[in-house]
Amino acid sequence: VTLHIQLNQKYPHSVPLIQITNAVGLSTNRISELLTLLQAKARECADLGAVMGWEMGQVVEGYLLDCAERRKREERKREEDMLKSRTSSADERKLLNLDADGYLS
């Protein structure tokens, strides 16, 4: 992800132009969500007259870390669900006294 911040003459008392490029692996919804977070942080900093470059970078870093953690949790859940599905299929075959090919044993 590349964050572009274009400052104007009123900086740091105004919100700069914010763009995100090279957002590999992020959906359009996630990019929009990140831009919303960045706009909110920029508005907060502008209201205080505070410099915001570092703050904006922190927002992006935090968001990407959250996305990575969310993906890990989702992947773990999928793996657990697959394992449960395999286990329940094996248990069902045992109950029905079927072999691995589905024939009565």
C-alpha positions in Angstrom: 0.0 0.0 0.0 1.3 3.4 -0.9 -0.2 6.5 0.9 -0.1 9.8 -1.0 -0.7 13.0 1.0 -0.8 16.2 -1.0 -0.6 19.3 1.3 -2.1 22.7 0.5 -1.2 26.2 1.6 -3.4 26.0 4.7 -1.6 23.0 6.1 -1.7 22.0 8.9 -5.1 23.7 9.5 -6.8 21.9 6.6 -7.3 18.3 5.4 -4.8 17.4 2.6 -5.7 15.4 -0.5 -5.3 11.7 0.5 -4.9 8.9 -2.0 -4.0 5.2 -1.7 -2.3 3.3 -4.5 -0.7 -0.2 -4.9 -3.3 -1.6 -2.5 -2.5 -5.2 -3.4 -4.7 -7.7 -1.5 -7.2 -5.1 -0.3 -10.8 -5.1 -1.6 -12.5 -1.9 -2.8 -14.5 -1.9 0.5 -11.3 -2.2 2.6 -9.7 0.7 0.7 -12.8 2.8 1.2 -12.8 1.9 4.9 -9.1 2.9 5.2 -9.7 6.2 3.4 -12.5 7.0 5.8 -10.2 6.4 8.7 -7.5 8.5 7.2 -9.9 11.4 6.5 -11.1 11.3 10.1 -7.5 11.4 11.4 -6.7 14.2 9.0 -9.7 16.2 10.2 -8.8 15.6 13.8 -5.2 16.8 13.2 -6.3 19.8 11.1 -8.7 20.9 13.8 -5.8 20.9 16.2 -3.4 22.5 13.7 -1.1 19.4 14.2 1.2 18.0 11.6 -0.2 14.7 10.4 2.2 12.8 8.2 3.3 10.4 10.9 -0.2 10.1 12.3 -1.5 9.1 8.9 1.2 6.5 8.5 0.2 5.0 11.9 -3.4 4.7 10.7 -2.4 2.8 7.7 0.0 0.5 9.6 -2.6 -0.2 12.3 -5.3 -0.9 9.6 -3.0 -3.3 7.7 -2.1 -5.2 10.9 -5.8 -5.5 11.8 -6.5 -6.8 8.3 -3.7 -9.4 8.6 -4.9 -10.6 12.0 -8.5 -10.8 10.7 -7.3 -12.9 7.7 -5.4 -15.2 10.1 -8.5 -15.7 12.2 -10.7 -16.4 9.2 -8.2 -18.9 7.8 -8.0 -20.7 11.2 -11.8 -20.9 11.4 -11.9 -22.4 7.8 -9.3 -24.9 8.8 -11.2 -25.8 12.0 -14.5 -26.1 10.0 -12.8 -28.4 7.5 -11.4 -30.6 10.2 -14.7 -30.8 11.9 -16.4 -31.7 8.7 -13.8 -34.5 8.0 -14.1 -35.8 11.6 -17.9 -35.8 11.4 -17.8 -37.6 8.0 -15.5 -40.3 9.5 -17.7 -40.6 12.5 -20.8 -41.0 10.3 -19.1 -43.8 8.3 -18.2 -45.6 11.5 -21.8 -45.4 12.8 -23.1 -46.7 9.5 -20.3 -49.3 9.4 -19.0 -48.1 6.1 -15.5 -48.3 4.8 -13.6 -45.4 3.3 -15.2 -46.0 -0.1 -18.7 -45.9 1.3 -19.4 -49.7 1.2 -20.7 -51.7 4.1 -17.9 -53.5 5.9 
